[in-house]
Amino acid sequence: MPSSVIDHFSYDADAKSLKITFVTGMVYLYQNVPQKYHKMLKAASSKGRYFNHYIKDHFTFKKLEDA
């Protein structure tokens, strides 16, 4: 199901990093994210709600770029 907040995301299992591109064009890299969070984000019916509840403010992140 498409998200009104998240455009797309990818996960690097070796680095345990979750890269999220928001519909605004902002790109963030969340670090030390266990793979289960990526799997649950993929399965979530509301990606934005899952992100806000389980990822945002729970993992270290850095802003990478604006589209």
N, CA, C and O atoms as a Tripos MOL2 file, in Angstrom:
@<TRIPOS>MOLECULE
protein
  268   267    67     0     0
PROTEIN
NO_CHARGES

@<TRIPOS>ATOM
      1 N           0.8470   -1.1870    0.0000 N.3       1 MET1
      2 CA          0.0000    0.0000    0.0000 C.3       1 MET1
      3 C           0.8860    1.2410    0.0000 C.2       1 MET1
      4 O           1.8140    1.3220    0.8040 O.2       1 MET1
      5 N           0.6280    2.2060   -0.8730 N.am      2 PRO2
      6 CA          1.4250    3.4400   -0.9080 C.3       2 PRO2
      7 C           1.2720    4.2400    0.3950 C.2       2 PRO2
      8 O           0.2550    4.1550    1.0830 O.2       2 PRO2
      9 N           2.2880    4.9970    0.6990 N.am      3 SER3
     10 CA          2.2660    5.8280    1.8980 C.3       3 SER3
     11 C           2.1380    7.2900    1.5020 C.2       3 SER3
     12 O           2.6550    7.7130    0.4680 O.2       3 SER3
     13 N           1.4520    8.0490    2.3250 N.am      4 SER4
     14 CA          1.3320    9.4860    2.0690 C.3       4 SER4
     15 C           2.5290   10.2440    2.6460 C.2       4 SER4
     16 O           2.6550   11.4500    2.4340 O.2       4 SER4
     17 N           3.4000    9.5540    3.3670 N.am      5 VAL5
     18 CA          4.5480   10.1790    4.0230 C.3       5 VAL5
     19 C           5.8770    9.6700    3.4670 C.2       5 VAL5
     20 O           6.7970   10.4550    3.2330 O.2       5 VAL5
     21 N           5.9760    8.3610    3.2570 N.am      6 ILE6
     22 CA          7.2200    7.7290    2.8240 C.3       6 ILE6
     23 C           7.1260    7.3750    1.3450 C.2       6 ILE6
     24 O           6.2110    6.6720    0.9160 O.2       6 ILE6
     25 N           8.0930    7.8770    0.5690 N.am      7 ASP7
     26 CA          8.1260    7.5650   -0.8570 C.3       7 ASP7
     27 C           8.6750    6.1600   -1.0770 C.2       7 ASP7
     28 O           8.0460    5.3360   -1.7400 O.2       7 ASP7
     29 N           9.8540    5.8930   -0.5160 N.am      8 HIS8
     30 CA         10.4110    4.5490   -0.5620 C.3       8 HIS8
     31 C          11.4860    4.3960    0.5080 C.2       8 HIS8
     32 O          11.9300    5.3700    1.1170 O.2       8 HIS8
     33 N          11.8930    3.1410    0.7190 N.am      9 PHE9
     34 CA         12.9130    2.8590    1.7270 C.3       9 PHE9
     35 C          13.6820    1.6160    1.3220 C.2       9 PHE9
     36 O          13.1960    0.7850    0.5560 O.2       9 PHE9
     37 N          14.8960    1.5050    1.8540 N.am     10 SER10
     38 CA         15.7330    0.3320    1.6020 C.3      10 SER10
     39 C          16.5110    0.0130    2.8660 C.2      10 SER10
     40 O          16.7020    0.8690    3.7300 O.2      10 SER10
     41 N          16.9560   -1.2330    2.9610 N.am     11 TYR11
     42 CA         17.6490   -1.6900    4.1560 C.3      11 TYR11
     43 C          18.9470   -2.3740    3.7750 C.2      11 TYR11
     44 O          18.9770   -3.1920    2.8550 O.2      11 TYR11
     45 N          20.0180   -2.0440    4.4780 N.am     12 ASP12
     46 CA         21.3130   -2.6960    4.3120 C.3      12 ASP12
     47 C          21.5410   -3.5610    5.5470 C.2      12 ASP12
     48 O          21.8580   -3.0500    6.6210 O.2      12 ASP12
     49 N          21.3770   -4.8710    5.3900 N.am     13 ALA13
     50 CA         21.4640   -5.7840    6.5310 C.3      13 ALA13
     51 C          22.8620   -5.8070    7.1510 C.2      13 ALA13
     52 O          22.9970   -5.9210    8.3690 O.2      13 ALA13
     53 N          23.9030   -5.7010    6.3180 N.am     14 ASP14
     54 CA         25.2720   -5.7220    6.8470 C.3      14 ASP14
     55 C          25.5540   -4.5070    7.7250 C.2      14 ASP14
     56 O          26.1840   -4.6230    8.7760 O.2      14 ASP14
     57 N          25.0830   -3.3480    7.2890 N.am     15 ALA15
     58 CA         25.3120   -2.1070    8.0350 C.3      15 ALA15
     59 C          24.2050   -1.8290    9.0540 C.2      15 ALA15
     60 O          24.3280   -0.9210    9.8760 O.2      15 ALA15
     61 N          23.1280   -2.6100    8.9960 N.am     16 LYS16
     62 CA         21.9480   -2.3870    9.8490 C.3      16 LYS16
     63 C          21.4480   -0.9550    9.7020 C.2      16 LYS16
     64 O          21.1430   -0.2760   10.6830 O.2      16 LYS16
     65 N          21.3720   -0.5120    8.4370 N.am     17 SER17
     66 CA         20.9210    0.8590    8.1890 C.3      17 SER17
     67 C          19.6550    0.8530    7.3280 C.2      17 SER17
     68 O          19.5100    0.0550    6.4010 O.2      17 SER17
     69 N          18.7720    1.7460    7.6570 N.am     18 LEU18
     70 CA         17.4970    1.8900    6.9660 C.3      18 LEU18
     71 C          17.4720    3.2730    6.3350 C.2      18 LEU18
     72 O          17.5030    4.2880    7.0310 O.2      18 LEU18
     73 N          17.4160    3.3010    5.0100 N.am     19 LYS19
     74 CA         17.3950    4.5580    4.2730 C.3      19 LYS19
     75 C          15.9550    4.8420    3.8540 C.2      19 LYS19
     76 O          15.3170    4.0290    3.1860 O.2      19 LYS19
     77 N          15.4620    5.9970    4.2550 N.am     20 ILE20
     78 CA         14.0740    6.3570    3.9710 C.3      20 ILE20
     79 C          14.0280    7.6530    3.1800 C.2      20 ILE20
     80 O          14.6220    8.6580    3.5710 O.2      20 ILE20
     81 N          13.3170    7.6150    2.0640 N.am     21 THR21
     82 CA         13.0620    8.8120    1.2670 C.3      21 THR21
     83 C          11.6070    9.1960    1.4800 C.2      21 THR21
     84 O          10.6950    8.4160    1.2060 O.2      21 THR21
     85 N          11.4070   10.4020    1.9680 N.am     22 PHE22
     86 CA         10.0650   10.8800    2.2420 C.3      22 PHE22
     87 C           9.4750   11.5440    0.9990 C.2      22 PHE22
     88 O          10.2150   11.9270    0.0930 O.2      22 PHE22
     89 N           8.1800   11.6810    0.9530 N.am     23 VAL23
     90 CA          7.5270   12.2840   -0.2150 C.3      23 VAL23
     91 C           7.9670   13.7300   -0.4160 C.2      23 VAL23
     92 O           7.8280   14.2690   -1.5130 O.2      23 VAL23
     93 N           8.4900   14.3560    0.6160 N.am     24 THR24
     94 CA          8.9990   15.7310    0.5180 C.3      24 THR24
     95 C          10.3300   15.7840   -0.2260 C.2      24 THR24
     96 O          10.7920   16.8600   -0.6040 O.2      24 THR24
     97 N          10.9520   14.6050   -0.4370 N.am     25 GLY25
     98 CA         12.2520   14.5430   -1.0900 C.3      25 GLY25
     99 C          13.4070   14.4260   -0.1130 C.2      25 GLY25
    100 O          14.5410   14.1920   -0.5300 O.2      25 GLY25
    101 N          13.1460   14.5830    1.1710 N.am     26 MET26
    102 CA         14.2110   14.4520    2.1720 C.3      26 MET26
    103 C          14.5780   12.9780    2.3360 C.2      26 MET26
    104 O          13.7150   12.1010    2.3290 O.2      26 MET26
    105 N          15.8820   12.7280    2.4840 N.am     27 VAL27
    106 CA         16.3820   11.3640    2.6340 C.3      27 VAL27
    107 C          17.1510   11.2610    3.9440 C.2      27 VAL27
    108 O          18.0330   12.0720    4.2270 O.2      27 VAL27
    109 N          16.8070   10.2600    4.7350 N.am     28 TYR28
    110 CA         17.4580   10.0430    6.0220 C.3      28 TYR28
    111 C          17.9650    8.6190    6.1130 C.2      28 TYR28
    112 O          17.3590    7.6940    5.5730 O.2      28 TYR28
    113 N          19.0900    8.4510    6.8060 N.am     29 LEU29
    114 CA         19.6620    7.1460    7.0540 C.3      29 LEU29
    115 C          19.5800    6.8840    8.5610 C.2      29 LEU29
    116 O          20.1790    7.5990    9.3640 O.2      29 LEU29
    117 N          18.8360    5.8580    8.9160 N.am     30 TYR30
    118 CA         18.6980    5.4480   10.3160 C.3      30 TYR30
    119 C          19.6790    4.3170   10.5750 C.2      30 TYR30
    120 O          19.7440    3.3560    9.8080 O.2      30 TYR30
    121 N          20.4470    4.4320   11.6630 N.am     31 GLN31
    122 CA         21.5470    3.5210   11.9250 C.3      31 GLN31
    123 C          21.2450    2.5560   13.0620 C.2      31 GLN31
    124 O          20.4530    2.8450   13.9590 O.2      31 GLN31
    125 N          21.9070    1.3910   12.9970 N.am     32 ASN32
    126 CA         21.7570    0.3400   14.0120 C.3      32 ASN32
    127 C          20.3100   -0.1120   14.1620 C.2      32 ASN32
    128 O          19.8230   -0.3230   15.2730 O.2      32 ASN32
    129 N          19.6370   -0.2540   13.0350 N.am     33 VAL33
    130 CA         18.2420   -0.6850   13.0220 C.3      33 VAL33
    131 C          18.2020   -2.2000   12.8110 C.2      33 VAL33
    132 O          18.6440   -2.6810   11.7680 O.2      33 VAL33
    133 N          17.6860   -2.9530   13.7680 N.am     34 PRO34
    134 CA         17.5640   -4.3970   13.5670 C.3      34 PRO34
    135 C          16.6610   -4.7050   12.3580 C.2      34 PRO34
    136 O          15.7210   -3.9670   12.0600 O.2      34 PRO34
    137 N          16.9710   -5.8000   11.6840 N.am     35 GLN35
    138 CA         16.2610   -6.1530   10.4660 C.3      35 GLN35
    139 C          14.7530   -6.3250   10.6830 C.2      35 GLN35
    140 O          13.9660   -6.0920    9.7650 O.2      35 GLN35
    141 N          14.3530   -6.7300   11.8810 N.am     36 LYS36
    142 CA         12.9230   -6.9350   12.1290 C.3      36 LYS36
    143 C          12.1270   -5.6400   11.9220 C.2      36 LYS36
    144 O          10.9600   -5.6940   11.5340 O.2      36 LYS36
    145 N          12.7400   -4.4830   12.1760 N.am     37 TYR37
    146 CA         12.0330   -3.2150   11.9770 C.3      37 TYR37
    147 C          11.7970   -2.9450   10.4900 C.2      37 TYR37
    148 O          10.7600   -2.4030   10.1070 O.2      37 TYR37
    149 N          12.7560   -3.3240    9.6650 N.am     38 HIS38
    150 CA         12.5780   -3.1900    8.2210 C.3      38 HIS38
    151 C          11.4550   -4.1090    7.7430 C.2      38 HIS38
    152 O          10.6000   -3.7010    6.9570 O.2      38 HIS38
    153 N          11.4660   -5.3370    8.2190 N.am     39 LYS39
    154 CA         10.4270   -6.2940    7.8180 C.3      39 LYS39
    155 C           9.0480   -5.8250    8.2590 C.2      39 LYS39
    156 O           8.0770   -5.9450    7.5130 O.2      39 LYS39
    157 N           8.9670   -5.2960    9.4630 N.am     40 MET40
    158 CA          7.6760   -4.8300    9.9700 C.3      40 MET40
    159 C           7.2160   -3.5630    9.2320 C.2      40 MET40
    160 O           6.0210   -3.3820    8.9970 O.2      40 MET40
    161 N           8.1620   -2.6920    8.8690 N.am     41 LEU41
    162 CA          7.8140   -1.5050    8.0910 C.3      41 LEU41
    163 C           7.2580   -1.9300    6.7400 C.2      41 LEU41
    164 O           6.2640   -1.3780    6.2680 O.2      41 LEU41
    165 N           7.9040   -2.9180    6.1190 N.am     42 LYS42
    166 CA          7.4400   -3.4380    4.8330 C.3      42 LYS42
    167 C           6.0140   -3.9850    4.9400 C.2      42 LYS42
    168 O           5.2050   -3.7980    4.0320 O.2      42 LYS42
    169 N           5.7150   -4.6500    6.0360 N.am     43 ALA43
    170 CA          4.4190   -5.3000    6.2150 C.3      43 ALA43
    171 C           3.3310   -4.3680    6.7470 C.2      43 ALA43
    172 O           2.1450   -4.6920    6.6710 O.2      43 ALA43
    173 N           3.7220   -3.2280    7.2770 N.am     44 ALA44
    174 CA          2.7580   -2.3240    7.9220 C.3      44 ALA44
    175 C           1.7330   -1.7810    6.9280 C.2      44 ALA44
    176 O           2.0710   -1.4130    5.8030 O.2      44 ALA44
    177 N           0.4930   -1.7410    7.3590 N.am     45 SER45
    178 CA         -0.5590   -1.1800    6.5030 C.3      45 SER45
    179 C          -0.4230    0.3350    6.4180 C.2      45 SER45
    180 O          -0.7920    0.9380    5.4100 O.2      45 SER45
    181 N           0.1070    0.9520    7.4760 N.am     46 SER46
    182 CA          0.3840    2.3870    7.4630 C.3      46 SER46
    183 C           1.8680    2.5810    7.7430 C.2      46 SER46
    184 O           2.3120    2.5220    8.8890 O.2      46 SER46
    185 N           2.6260    2.8130    6.6740 N.am     47 LYS47
    186 CA          4.0720    2.9840    6.8090 C.3      47 LYS47
    187 C           4.4150    4.1910    7.6820 C.2      47 LYS47
    188 O           5.3190    4.1210    8.5150 O.2      47 LYS47
    189 N           3.7020    5.2840    7.4920 N.am     48 GLY48
    190 CA          3.9430    6.4920    8.2670 C.3      48 GLY48
    191 C           3.6830    6.2930    9.7460 C.2      48 GLY48
    192 O           4.4600    6.7480   10.5850 O.2      48 GLY48
    193 N           2.6050    5.6240   10.0650 N.am     49 ARG49
    194 CA          2.2680    5.3660   11.4710 C.3      49 ARG49
    195 C           3.3130    4.4520   12.1010 C.2      49 ARG49
    196 O           3.7460    4.6970   13.2270 O.2      49 ARG49
    197 N           3.7250    3.4000   11.3880 N.am     50 TYR50
    198 CA          4.7450    2.4930   11.9140 C.3      50 TYR50
    199 C           6.0560    3.2550   12.1300 C.2      50 TYR50
    200 O           6.6920    3.1280   13.1760 O.2      50 TYR50
    201 N           6.4490    4.0480   11.1270 N.am     51 PHE51
    202 CA          7.6730    4.8380   11.2350 C.3      51 PHE51
    203 C           7.6230    5.7460   12.4600 C.2      51 PHE51
    204 O           8.5660    5.7720   13.2510 O.2      51 PHE51
    205 N           6.5430    6.4800   12.6200 N.am     52 ASN52
    206 CA          6.4240    7.4180   13.7460 C.3      52 ASN52
    207 C           6.4660    6.7200   15.0930 C.2      52 ASN52
    208 O           7.0220    7.2560   16.0520 O.2      52 ASN52
    209 N           5.8940    5.5510   15.1760 N.am     53 HIS53
    210 CA          5.7960    4.8580   16.4610 C.3      53 HIS53
    211 C           7.0570    4.0560   16.8110 C.2      53 HIS53
    212 O           7.4610    4.0220   17.9730 O.2      53 HIS53
    213 N           7.6800    3.4140   15.8200 N.am     54 TYR54
    214 CA          8.7580    2.4690   16.1130 C.3      54 TYR54
    215 C          10.1540    2.8880   15.6600 C.2      54 TYR54
    216 O          11.1430    2.3290   16.1340 O.2      54 TYR54
    217 N          10.2550    3.8600   14.7540 N.am     55 ILE55
    218 CA         11.5770    4.2100   14.2150 C.3      55 ILE55
    219 C          11.9780    5.6370   14.5800 C.2      55 ILE55
    220 O          13.0520    5.8620   15.1390 O.2      55 ILE55
    221 N          11.1230    6.5880   14.2650 N.am     56 LYS56
    222 CA         11.4120    7.9970   14.5630 C.3      56 LYS56
    223 C          11.6650    8.1570   16.0610 C.2      56 LYS56
    224 O          10.9150    7.6260   16.8800 O.2      56 LYS56
    225 N          12.6920    8.8700   16.4090 N.am     57 ASP57
    226 CA         13.0750    9.1350   17.8070 C.3      57 ASP57
    227 C          13.5430    7.8930   18.5600 C.2      57 ASP57
    228 O          13.7230    7.9470   19.7770 O.2      57 ASP57
    229 N          13.7450    6.7610   17.8530 N.am     58 HIS58
    230 CA         14.2470    5.5540   18.5090 C.3      58 HIS58
    231 C          15.6300    5.1510   18.0090 C.2      58 HIS58
    232 O          16.3310    4.3840   18.6690 O.2      58 HIS58
    233 N          16.0260    5.6690   16.8390 N.am     59 PHE59
    234 CA         17.3160    5.3040   16.2540 C.3      59 PHE59
    235 C          18.0760    6.5570   15.8370 C.2      59 PHE59
    236 O          17.4820    7.5710   15.4680 O.2      59 PHE59
    237 N          19.4000    6.4650   15.9040 N.am     60 THR60
    238 CA         20.2580    7.5390   15.4450 C.3      60 THR60
    239 C          20.0880    7.6900   13.9410 C.2      60 THR60
    240 O          19.9860    6.6970   13.2210 O.2      60 THR60
    241 N          20.0560    8.9240   13.4690 N.am     61 PHE61
    242 CA         19.8690    9.1520   12.0440 C.3      61 PHE61
    243 C          20.7190   10.3090   11.5730 C.2      61 PHE61
    244 O          21.2100   11.1160   12.3620 O.2      61 PHE61
    245 N          20.8800   10.3650   10.2570 N.am     62 LYS62
    246 CA         21.5130   11.5310    9.6530 C.3      62 LYS62
    247 C          20.7870   11.8440    8.3600 C.2      62 LYS62
    248 O          20.3370   10.9520    7.6400 O.2      62 LYS62
    249 N          20.6860   13.1370    8.0850 N.am     63 LYS63
    250 CA         20.0540   13.5870    6.8520 C.3      63 LYS63
    251 C          21.0790   13.4440    5.7360 C.2      63 LYS63
    252 O          22.2170   13.8970    5.8640 O.2      63 LYS63
    253 N          20.6660   12.8070    4.6320 N.am     64 LEU64
    254 CA         21.5930   12.5810    3.5310 C.3      64 LEU64
    255 C          21.4750   13.6110    2.4440 C.2      64 LEU64
    256 O          22.4900   14.1320    1.9820 O.2      64 LEU64
    257 N          20.2460   13.9290    2.0090 N.am     65 GLU65
    258 CA         20.0760   14.8000    0.8610 C.3      65 GLU65
    259 C          18.6160   15.2220    0.7230 C.2      65 GLU65
    260 O          17.7210   14.6760    1.3680 O.2      65 GLU65
    261 N          18.4180   16.1830   -0.1140 N.am     66 ASP66
    262 CA         17.0820   16.5590   -0.5620 C.3      66 ASP66
    263 C          17.0190   16.2170   -2.0340 C.2      66 ASP66
    264 O          18.0000   16.3660   -2.7620 O.2      66 ASP66
    265 N          15.8610   15.7580   -2.4650 N.am     67 ALA67
    266 CA         15.7150   15.4280   -3.8930 C.3      67 ALA67
    267 C          15.5820   16.6920   -4.7150 C.2      67 ALA67
    268 O          15.4500   16.6230   -5.9370 O.2      67 ALA67
@<TRIPOS>BOND
     1     1     2 1
     2     2     3 1
     3     3     4 2
     4     3     5 am
     5     5     6 1
     6     6     7 1
     7     7     8 2
     8     7     9 am
     9     9    10 1
    10    10    11 1
    11    11    12 2
    12    11    13 am
    13    13    14 1
    14    14    15 1
    15    15    16 2
    16    15    17 am
    17    17    18 1
    18    18    19 1
    19    19    20 2
    20    19    21 am
    21    21    22 1
    22    22    23 1
    23    23    24 2
    24    23    25 am
    25    25    26 1
    26    26    27 1
    27    27    28 2
    28    27    29 am
    29    29    30 1
    30    30    31 1
    31    31    32 2
    32    31    33 am
    33    33    34 1
    34    34    35 1
    35    35    36 2
    36    35    37 am
    37    37    38 1
    38    38    39 1
    39    39    40 2
    40    39    41 am
    41    41    42 1
    42    42    43 1
    43    43    44 2
    44    43    45 am
    45    45    46 1
    46    46    47 1
    47    47    48 2
    48    47    49 am
    49    49    50 1
    50    50    51 1
    51    51    52 2
    52    51    53 am
    53    53    54 1
    54    54    55 1
    55    55    56 2
    56    55    57 am
    57    57    58 1
    58    58    59 1
    59    59    60 2
    60    59    61 am
    61    61    62 1
    62    62    63 1
    63    63    64 2
    64    63    65 am
    65    65    66 1
    66    66    67 1
    67    67    68 2
    68    67    69 am
    69    69    70 1
    70    70    71 1
    71    71    72 2
    72    71    73 am
    73    73    74 1
    74    74    75 1
    75    75    76 2
    76    75    77 am
    77    77    78 1
    78    78    79 1
    79    79    80 2
    80    79    81 am
    81    81    82 1
    82    82    83 1
    83    83    84 2
    84    83    85 am
    85    85    86 1
    86    86    87 1
    87    87    88 2
    88    87    89 am
    89    89    90 1
    90    90    91 1
    91    91    92 2
    92    91    93 am
    93    93    94 1
    94    94    95 1
    95    95    96 2
    96    95    97 am
    97    97    98 1
    98    98    99 1
    99    99   100 2
   100    99   101 am
   101   101   102 1
   102   102   103 1
   103   103   104 2
   104   103   105 am
   105   105   106 1
   106   106   107 1
   107   107   108 2
   108   107   109 am
   109   109   110 1
   110   110   111 1
   111   111   112 2
   112   111   113 am
   113   113   114 1
   114   114   115 1
   115   115   116 2
   116   115   117 am
   117   117   118 1
   118   118   119 1
   119   119   120 2
   120   119   121 am
   121   121   122 1
   122   122   123 1
   123   123   124 2
   124   123   125 am
   125   125   126 1
   126   126   127 1
   127   127   128 2
   128   127   129 am
   129   129   130 1
   130   130   131 1
   131   131   132 2
   132   131   133 am
   133   133   134 1
   134   134   135 1
   135   135   136 2
   136   135   137 am
   137   137   138 1
   138   138   139 1
   139   139   140 2
   140   139   141 am
   141   141   142 1
   142   142   143 1
   143   143   144 2
   144   143   145 am
   145   145   146 1
   146   146   147 1
   147   147   148 2
   148   147   149 am
   149   149   150 1
   150   150   151 1
   151   151   152 2
   152   151   153 am
   153   153   154 1
   154   154   155 1
   155   155   156 2
   156   155   157 am
   157   157   158 1
   158   158   159 1
   159   159   160 2
   160   159   161 am
   161   161   162 1
   162   162   163 1
   163   163   164 2
   164   163   165 am
   165   165   166 1
   166   166   167 1
   167   167   168 2
   168   167   169 am
   169   169   170 1
   170   170   171 1
   171   171   172 2
   172   171   173 am
   173   173   174 1
   174   174   175 1
   175   175   176 2
   176   175   177 am
   177   177   178 1
   178   178   179 1
   179   179   180 2
   180   179   181 am
   181   181   182 1
   182   182   183 1
   183   183   184 2
   184   183   185 am
   185   185   186 1
   186   186   187 1
   187   187   188 2
   188   187   189 am
   189   189   190 1
   190   190   191 1
   191   191   192 2
   192   191   193 am
   193   193   194 1
   194   194   195 1
   195   195   196 2
   196   195   197 am
   197   197   198 1
   198   198   199 1
   199   199   200 2
   200   199   201 am
   201   201   202 1
   202   202   203 1
   203   203   204 2
   204   203   205 am
   205   205   206 1
   206   206   207 1
   207   207   208 2
   208   207   209 am
   209   209   210 1
   210   210   211 1
   211   211   212 2
   212   211   213 am
   213   213   214 1
   214   214   215 1
   215   215   216 2
   216   215   217 am
   217   217   218 1
   218   218   219 1
   219   219   220 2
   220   219   221 am
   221   221   222 1
   222   222   223 1
   223   223   224 2
   224   223   225 am
   225   225   226 1
   226   226   227 1
   227   227   228 2
   228   227   229 am
   229   229   230 1
   230   230   231 1
   231   231   232 2
   232   231   233 am
   233   233   234 1
   234   234   235 1
   235   235   236 2
   236   235   237 am
   237   237   238 1
   238   238   239 1
   239   239   240 2
   240   239   241 am
   241   241   242 1
   242   242   243 1
   243   243   244 2
   244   243   245 am
   245   245   246 1
   246   246   247 1
   247   247   248 2
   248   247   249 am
   249   249   250 1
   250   250   251 1
   251   251   252 2
   252   251   253 am
   253   253   254 1
   254   254   255 1
   255   255   256 2
   256   255   257 am
   257   257   258 1
   258   258   259 1
   259   259   260 2
   260   259   261 am
   261   261   262 1
   262   262   263 1
   263   263   264 2
   264   263   265 am
   265   265   266 1
   266   266   267 1
   267   267   268 2
@<TRIPOS>SUBSTRUCTURE
     1 MET1         2 RESIDUE 1 A MET
     2 PRO2         6 RESIDUE 1 A PRO
     3 SER3        10 RESIDUE 1 A SER
     4 SER4        14 RESIDUE 1 A SER
     5 VAL5        18 RESIDUE 1 A VAL
     6 ILE6        22 RESIDUE 1 A ILE
     7 ASP7        26 RESIDUE 1 A ASP
     8 HIS8        30 RESIDUE 1 A HIS
     9 PHE9        34 RESIDUE 1 A PHE
    10 SER10       38 RESIDUE 1 A SER
    11 TYR11       42 RESIDUE 1 A TYR
    12 ASP12       46 RESIDUE 1 A ASP
    13 ALA13       50 RESIDUE 1 A ALA
    14 ASP14       54 RESIDUE 1 A ASP
    15 ALA15       58 RESIDUE 1 A ALA
    16 LYS16       62 RESIDUE 1 A LYS
    17 SER17       66 RESIDUE 1 A SER
    18 LEU18       70 RESIDUE 1 A LEU
    19 LYS19       74 RESIDUE 1 A LYS
    20 ILE20       78 RESIDUE 1 A ILE
    21 THR21       82 RESIDUE 1 A THR
    22 PHE22       86 RESIDUE 1 A PHE
    23 VAL23       90 RESIDUE 1 A VAL
    24 THR24       94 RESIDUE 1 A THR
    25 GLY25       98 RESIDUE 1 A GLY
    26 MET26      102 RESIDUE 1 A MET
    27 VAL27      106 RESIDUE 1 A VAL
    28 TYR28      110 RESIDUE 1 A TYR
    29 LEU29      114 RESIDUE 1 A LEU
    30 TYR30      118 RESIDUE 1 A TYR
    31 GLN31      122 RESIDUE 1 A GLN
    32 ASN32      126 RESIDUE 1 A ASN
    33 VAL33      130 RESIDUE 1 A VAL
    34 PRO34      134 RESIDUE 1 A PRO
    35 GLN35      138 RESIDUE 1 A GLN
    36 LYS36      142 RESIDUE 1 A LYS
    37 TYR37      146 RESIDUE 1 A TYR
    38 HIS38      150 RESIDUE 1 A HIS
    39 LYS39      154 RESIDUE 1 A LYS
    40 MET40      158 RESIDUE 1 A MET
    41 LEU41      162 RESIDUE 1 A LEU
    42 LYS42      166 RESIDUE 1 A LYS
    43 ALA43      170 RESIDUE 1 A ALA
    44 ALA44      174 RESIDUE 1 A ALA
    45 SER45      178 RESIDUE 1 A SER
    46 SER46      182 RESIDUE 1 A SER
    47 LYS47      186 RESIDUE 1 A LYS
    48 GLY48      190 RESIDUE 1 A GLY
    49 ARG49      194 RESIDUE 1 A ARG
    50 TYR50      198 RESIDUE 1 A TYR
    51 PHE51      202 RESIDUE 1 A PHE
    52 ASN52      206 RESIDUE 1 A ASN
    53 HIS53      210 RESIDUE 1 A HIS
    54 TYR54      214 RESIDUE 1 A TYR
    55 ILE55      218 RESIDUE 1 A ILE
    56 LYS56      222 RESIDUE 1 A LYS
    57 ASP57      226 RESIDUE 1 A ASP
    58 HIS58      230 RESIDUE 1 A HIS
    59 PHE59      234 RESIDUE 1 A PHE
    60 THR60      238 RESIDUE 1 A THR
    61 PHE61      242 RESIDUE 1 A PHE
    62 LYS62      246 RESIDUE 1 A LYS
    63 LYS63      250 RESIDUE 1 A LYS
    64 LEU64      254 RESIDUE 1 A LEU
    65 GLU65      258 RESIDUE 1 A GLU
    66 ASP66      262 RESIDUE 1 A ASP
    67 ALA67      266 RESIDUE 1 A ALA
